[in-house]
Amino acid sequence: MIEIQLQIISAIIILASSGVPIYFAIKLKDNLKKLTLILTVFILVHAVYHVFGFLDYSLLAEGVFQPLSVAVLIFFGIVYSGFTKPKNGGIKNVVMALNPGIFLLFMNNITIILLLIALGIFVWQATRSKSIRSFQFQLSVFLVVWILESSYFLRCREILD
């Protein structure tokens, strides 16, 4: 019962916090607008994950929307690194093909794997920035907390089942 209450509280807080990047997406231009829009999509998809979790549609929540939100965060990291890389190097084109069947097959593990990929991207960017005050470092800490939380709840569900 407490997990359902936490889902709705999380959804409300996340939806409320999406107002800031939505406002910036309206006001900004060019590359910052693109980055802010991608970040906004991540926040909104993650809020949808919590709404479906609250409604007890765990297959949709954990099998589709949570991995999708992490995939959007990975896409954000790739786009962000493209804007911060030197002009001569880096990734030119990135194509991400995700098979929906894989999400359903590995529902319990795909989110952790995607989170680890996102963590790798932002840790790499944080080491390039050489500052613990950077946005990349803050996102790395956020992802570590998210990974720990996901692992904890996954372990609790395994014990309860």
N, C-alpha and C positions, 0 to 999 in steps of 0.2 A: 504494500500500500504506500509506503513512504517513497518508493521509486517512482510511482505514478505522480505523486505530489511534486517531487523534484523535477520531473519532466515538464510539468506545466509551468512551474516557477522558472525553470531554465528557458522555456520557450518565450515567456513574457519578457524576461530580461534581455534575451538575445534580440527579439523583435524591437524592443525599445532602443537597444543600442545600435540597431541598424539605421536609425535616423541620422546619425552623424555622418557615416559614409555616403548615405543617399544625398544629404545636403551638399557634401563636398563634390559628389559626382555631378550635381547640377551646376555648381559654381566653377569647377576647375575646367581646364582645357587640355587637349592633346594627350600626352602620355600619362600624366597624372590622372586624368579623367578615366582613361582605360584601366589603369591599375585600381582606382577606387571602385569602378564598376565591377571588376572581377572580385575584389574583396567583398563588395556588397552582395554579390551572388553567393559567395561562400557563406556569409552570415545568414542570408535568407534560407538557403538550402539546409543549413545546420538547424535553423529554427524549425523548418518543416520536419526534420528528423525528430525533434523533441515533441512536436505536435502529434506525429504519428505514434511516438512512444507513449504519450499520454493517453491516446485513444486505444492503446493496447494492440496496435498493428505492428508487432515486433518484426515480422518478416519484411514488411515495407520499410520500417524505420531503420533496422540494423542491416538489412540486406541490400537496400537500394540507397536511401537518403544519407546515411552516415558515410558509406564509402564514396558516394557522389560528392558530398561536401569536402571530403579529404582530397578527392581528385581535383576539385576546383581549387583547393588550397595549393596543391602541387602545381597546377597550371599557373596560379598566381606567382608562385616562387620562380617558375621558369620564365615567365614574362618579366617579372621584377629583375631577375638576374640579367635578362637581355637588355634592360634599360640601364643597368649599372655596370655592365662589362666594358672593357676597353674596346675601341672600335675595331681592332685587328683580330680579336679572337672570340671564342665562345661558340655557342650553338646558333646556327643559322636558321634552321627550320626544325620544328618539333611536331611530330604527328603522334597523337595518342589514340590508339584504337582499343577500346574497352569492350569486351564481350559480356553482355548481361548475365549469361549463364555462369560465368566464373564467379560473379558476385553471389549467386544463390548457392553454388557448390561450396564455396569457402567463406560463407557468411560470417563465421566466428573469427576467422583469421585475416580476412582481406583488409579490414579497417586498420588493424595493427600494422600490417605490411605497408599499406599506403601511408600511414602516419610516420613510419620509419623512413620511408622515401622522402616525405616532406621534411622531416627532421634533418635528414642528410643534406637536402638542398639548402635549408636555412643555416645549418651549422657551417657548411662550406662558405656561404655568403658572409656569415658572422666572422669567420676567420679571415676572410679577405678584407673586411672593414676594419679589423684590428681594434675594436672598441666594444666594451660591454654595454655601452650606452646606445648602441645602434639598434635600429628597428629589427634587423635580422637577428640579433642576439635575443631581443625580447620575444620574437616569434619562436625562436628555438626553445626558450624556457616555457612558453605557452604549450608547445608541442610535447615537451617532456612531461608536463603535468597532465596533458590530455592522454598520453600513452599510459602513464601510471594509472590514471582513472579508468581507462578502458580495460587495462589488464586486470585491475582489481575487480571490476564488475563482471568481467568474463569469468574470472576465477570463482567469484561468489555464486554465479549461476551454475557453474559446473558442480560446485559443492551441493547446492540445493537440489539439483536434478539427480 
